[in-house]
Amino acid sequence: MRYTIKIFLLAALTALTAGMLSCKKNNGSGYNPAAPIVVDSFTATSGGVGTEVLISGSNFSPDTSQVKVFINGHQLALVGGNGRQIMAVVPARCGSGNVIVKIGKDSGVSKGIFNYTFSRIVSTLAGDGNAGFANGKGTDAEFNFNGQNWYRSMGVVVDDNLNVYVADPGNHCIRKIDSLGNVSTLAGEAGVSGYSDGQGSNAHFSLPYDLALDGDGNIWSVDPGNWDIRKISPDGTAVTWAWGSQAPWSVSVDKTSGYVYYSSCDPSGNIYQVSAQWTTNQVIPGLKYPAGIRFDKAGNLYVSGSGDHVIYKFDAGTWNKSVIAGTMGSAGYVNGVGTAAQFANPWGIALDGSGNILVAGNGTWDGGTYNPDQSVRMVQAGTWAVTTFAGNGAAGYADGIGEGAAFSAPTGVAVDKNGTVYVLDKNNNRIRKIISQ
């Protein structure tokens, strides 16, 4: 089948070249600004980066310097064209949309949609797989996410300089992975559990479980071992900001207000606002084991309802609650739209630049390989359609593409400004990286 398609595309490209030469000889046939540009059809109708699309229609121009082709706002590279056909190549991260042919101020739009297929490439950013402590580059480093199976860290965030920060509960510290993959200790004394504020190794943590970033580049941590919420400056200075009314497990910053919020993963867990140092108040009561919490650009709050196997949305300003994805009270691994989908103890979450929600799939108390979801899922903004972003239902360790990759208890997830996703892979004691193209 693939061979037949290649023969077809080669024949089409030959015809295009012949047509271009013919048009040059005729010196005149081509685009007429008084007539509409018409896009009748195109093939292929789906594909990823590098897919060649043959567009058929009328009133095109053989002079490709005049022609531009777009899908979803992304411009395609042109291979050739004549008055009735254009060959163009789909760029990386194009996304889906109508095919638009533009010549000057005029344009023609296809009726059909080109469906872009992302290739999501999973690799290992840092960690050698062993539960231990070592700084170093990439797989020379070690983390301790599962030295005790009940460690529940979801703490992974990334700043605008592409530094990744990781809550490492087994080593009682906050780690930093720079943009070159070098792992260092930002705050805390590795291997020493305790409580103290200070800079670098003079600070002490018990069980740092989650992290968040504010608009000034400060890192916020929560530590249910110490019941504290701390502010960590970029130089690694940790200062206690508040004590939890319940043991704080997760943390987020609403950048529309600058307020910090935390939640407690209890059978009747609450969400609290930290409006100033030492000042907290409950804003959302009575959730069943709430886990990851994150805000969107409009100040809406999304919560991973681990005990109910759903993703909640709380509206900005009112805290009105709705279930946007997952079947209430029913654990499983099913993709679908909204409440037709199923999660199994979803844990950490993150939002990308388009408002899509990434969900780390395994929040069981022990990181159990028995959990039916060992993947990172995506909840599409607005439609709430749930798809598998990477990984699958089987626990393991494998770099690869999409569902061909394997995680074992993914518990934390973050997205950088370029759309690259980072995963805290608990049982594998690694930080994984997913590049979409």
SVG drawing of the C-alpha trace seen along z (x, -y; Angstrom):
<svg xmlns="http://www.w3.org/2000/svg" viewBox="-21 -41 49 47">
<polyline fill="none" stroke="black" stroke-width="0.4" points="0.0,0.0 2.8,-2.4 4.6,-1.5 1.5,-2.3 1.1,-5.7 4.8,-6.6 4.2,-5.7 1.1,-7.9 2.9,-10.8 5.9,-10.4 3.6,-10.4 1.8,-13.5 5.0,-15.3 6.1,-14.5 2.9,-15.8 3.3,-19.0 6.8,-19.5 5.6,-19.0 2.7,-21.4 5.0,-24.0 7.2,-23.8 4.1,-23.9 2.9,-27.0 6.2,-28.7 6.2,-27.9 2.6,-29.1 3.6,-32.3 0.2,-33.2 -2.0,-30.5 -2.4,-30.5 -3.9,-32.6 -6.7,-35.1 -7.4,-37.6 -10.9,-38.2 -11.8,-34.5 -12.1,-32.6 -9.5,-30.2 -11.1,-26.8 -9.8,-23.9 -11.6,-20.8 -9.7,-18.0 -6.5,-17.0 -4.6,-13.8 -3.2,-12.6 -6.0,-13.6 -4.1,-12.7 -0.5,-12.4 2.3,-13.8 5.4,-16.0 6.8,-15.5 3.5,-14.3 3.2,-15.3 -0.2,-16.7 -1.4,-17.0 -4.0,-19.7 -6.3,-19.8 -8.5,-22.7 -8.6,-25.6 -7.1,-29.1 -3.8,-28.2 -0.6,-29.9 2.4,-28.0 4.6,-30.6 5.1,-29.1 6.6,-32.4 3.0,-33.8 1.4,-30.8 1.1,-30.0 -0.6,-27.0 -1.7,-26.8 -3.2,-24.3 -4.2,-25.4 -2.3,-28.7 1.0,-26.8 2.6,-27.4 3.5,-24.3 6.6,-24.1 5.8,-24.0 7.3,-21.4 5.7,-22.5 2.5,-23.6 0.6,-24.5 -2.8,-26.1 -4.7,-23.1 -2.5,-21.3 -0.1,-22.1 2.2,-19.7 3.1,-20.9 4.8,-19.3 3.3,-19.4 5.5,-21.0 6.1,-19.8 3.4,-20.4 1.0,-21.6 -2.2,-20.5 -5.5,-19.7 -7.5,-22.1 -8.8,-23.1 -6.3,-23.4 -6.0,-27.0 -4.4,-28.2 -3.5,-31.9 -2.4,-34.0 -1.9,-37.7 -5.0,-38.8 -7.2,-36.0 -7.7,-32.5 -9.5,-29.2 -10.5,-26.9 -11.1,-23.2 -14.3,-21.7 -12.5,-18.8 -10.1,-18.7 -6.5,-17.5 -6.1,-15.5 -2.6,-15.9 -1.1,-13.0 1.4,-13.8 4.5,-11.7 5.2,-11.8 8.8,-10.7 9.5,-9.5 13.1,-9.6 14.9,-9.6 16.0,-13.0 17.6,-12.0 18.0,-9.1 19.6,-5.7 16.7,-3.7 18.1,-3.1 16.6,-4.5 19.6,-6.5 21.2,-9.9 23.7,-11.2 24.1,-14.5 25.4,-14.4 24.3,-14.7 21.4,-12.7 21.5,-9.0 24.5,-9.6 22.1,-11.1 19.9,-9.2 16.6,-10.0 14.7,-8.3 11.0,-8.3 10.2,-4.7 12.8,-3.8 9.6,-3.4 6.7,-2.4 4.4,-4.9 6.3,-8.0 3.8,-10.0 5.7,-12.8 4.0,-14.6 6.4,-17.5 7.8,-18.4 7.7,-21.9 9.7,-23.7 10.5,-27.4 10.9,-29.7 14.6,-29.0 13.8,-25.3 15.1,-24.4 13.2,-21.4 12.6,-21.3 11.8,-18.0 10.6,-17.1 12.6,-14.1 11.0,-12.8 13.3,-9.8 16.3,-12.2 14.4,-14.9 15.4,-17.7 14.5,-19.7 16.5,-18.8 17.2,-21.0 17.8,-19.7 19.2,-22.5 18.5,-22.9 21.6,-20.7 20.4,-17.9 22.7,-18.5 21.2,-17.5 22.0,-19.4 20.5,-19.9 18.7,-23.3 17.5,-23.1 17.7,-20.5 20.4,-18.2 20.4,-15.0 19.6,-12.0 18.7,-14.1 15.1,-14.4 14.2,-17.4 12.8,-20.9 14.7,-24.1 14.7,-27.1 17.9,-28.3 19.8,-28.3 20.8,-25.2 21.8,-22.3 21.1,-24.5 17.4,-23.9 15.8,-20.6 12.7,-18.9 10.9,-15.7 8.7,-14.6 8.5,-17.2 5.6,-16.0 4.7,-18.8 6.0,-22.0 4.6,-25.1 6.1,-28.2 4.9,-31.7 5.3,-34.6 8.6,-35.7 10.4,-32.4 10.0,-31.4 9.3,-27.7 6.6,-26.7 6.8,-23.4 4.5,-21.4 5.7,-18.9 3.1,-16.6 5.9,-15.4 6.4,-18.9 2.9,-20.2 4.4,-23.3 4.1,-25.4 7.5,-27.0 8.7,-29.6 12.0,-28.8 13.8,-31.6 15.8,-30.8 19.0,-30.8 17.7,-27.9 16.7,-29.9 13.7,-28.2 11.3,-30.2 8.3,-28.8 5.2,-30.7 2.4,-28.9 1.4,-25.8 -1.2,-23.5 -4.6,-23.2 -4.4,-19.7 -1.3,-18.0 -0.5,-19.7 0.1,-17.3 -0.2,-19.5 0.3,-23.2 -0.4,-25.6 -0.3,-29.3 -3.1,-31.3 -1.1,-33.8 -4.2,-35.9 -4.2,-36.8 -0.7,-35.7 -2.3,-33.6 -0.9,-30.2 -3.3,-27.3 -2.7,-23.8 -4.8,-20.7 -4.7,-17.7 -5.1,-14.2 -7.6,-13.0 -10.9,-11.1 -12.5,-14.5 -9.8,-16.7 -10.0,-20.5 -8.4,-23.1 -7.0,-26.2 -5.9,-29.7 -2.7,-31.3 -3.4,-34.9 -0.4,-36.2 2.3,-34.8 0.7,-32.9 -2.8,-33.6 -4.8,-30.6 -8.5,-30.0 -10.5,-27.1 -12.1,-27.7 -13.3,-24.2 -14.3,-21.5 -14.9,-17.8 -13.2,-16.3 -12.3,-12.6 -8.5,-12.3 -7.8,-15.4 -4.4,-15.2 -2.9,-17.5 -4.2,-21.1 -3.5,-23.6 -4.9,-26.9 -5.5,-28.0 -4.8,-31.5 -8.3,-32.6 -8.0,-31.5 -10.1,-28.4 -8.9,-25.6 -8.6,-21.9 -8.3,-19.2 -7.3,-15.5 -10.0,-13.8 -8.0,-10.7 -10.5,-9.0 -13.4,-9.6 -11.3,-8.8 -12.3,-12.1 -10.9,-15.5 -12.8,-18.4 -13.1,-22.0 -13.8,-24.8 -14.9,-28.1 -12.8,-31.2 -14.5,-33.5 -17.4,-31.2 -15.7,-27.8 -18.7,-26.2 -17.7,-22.5 -18.1,-20.3 -16.7,-16.9 -15.1,-17.4 -13.6,-14.0 -13.8,-10.5 -16.6,-8.4 -17.4,-9.2 -16.5,-6.4 -15.5,-4.0 -11.8,-3.2 -10.5,-2.1 -8.4,-3.0 -10.8,-4.2 -10.5,-7.1 -13.5,-9.0 -15.3,-12.4 -15.9,-13.8 -17.5,-11.4 -17.4,-8.6 -13.7,-8.3 -12.3,-6.5 -9.2,-7.1 -7.8,-5.0 -6.6,-7.1 -5.3,-10.0 -2.5,-12.0 -0.4,-14.9 -1.7,-17.3 -0.4,-20.1 -1.8,-22.5 -0.2,-23.3 -0.2,-26.7 -3.5,-25.8 -5.3,-24.8 -5.1,-21.1 -4.8,-19.1 -2.1,-16.4 -2.8,-13.8 -0.3,-11.4 -2.2,-8.2 -1.2,-6.2 -1.8,-7.7 -2.2,-4.4 -0.7,-4.5 2.1,-2.1 2.6,-3.0 1.1,0.3 1.9,2.0 -1.5,3.5 -3.1,0.1 -4.9,0.3 -3.5,-3.2 0.3,-3.6 0.1,-6.4 0.0,-10.1 -3.4,-11.2 -4.6,-14.4 -7.9,-16.1 -8.5,-18.4 -9.5,-22.0 -13.1,-22.8 -14.2,-19.4 -12.9,-17.4 -12.0,-14.6 -9.6,-12.2 -6.8,-10.5 -3.6,-8.7 -0.6,-11.1 2.1,-8.5 2.4,-5.2 -0.3,-2.6 -2.0,-0.4 1.0,1.9 3.8,0.9 7.3,1.1 10.2,-1.0 10.7,-1.7 11.6,-4.8 9.6,-5.0 6.8,-6.7 3.4,-7.3 1.8,-4.2 4.9,-2.2 6.6,-3.8 6.2,-2.5 6.1,-4.1 5.7,-2.5 3.6,-4.7 3.8,-8.1 2.8,-10.4 3.9,-13.9 3.7,-15.8 4.8,-19.3 4.8,-21.2 7.3,-23.8 6.8,-26.8 7.6,-24.8 5.1,-22.1 7.7,-19.5 6.3,-17.3 8.2,-16.0 7.1,-13.0 8.0,-11.9 8.2,-8.2 8.1,-6.9 9.0,-3.2 11.6,-3.8 13.2,-6.6 13.6,-8.7 12.4,-11.9 11.1,-11.2 10.8,-13.7 8.1,-13.7 8.6,-15.8 5.7,-16.1 6.2,-16.8"/>
</svg>
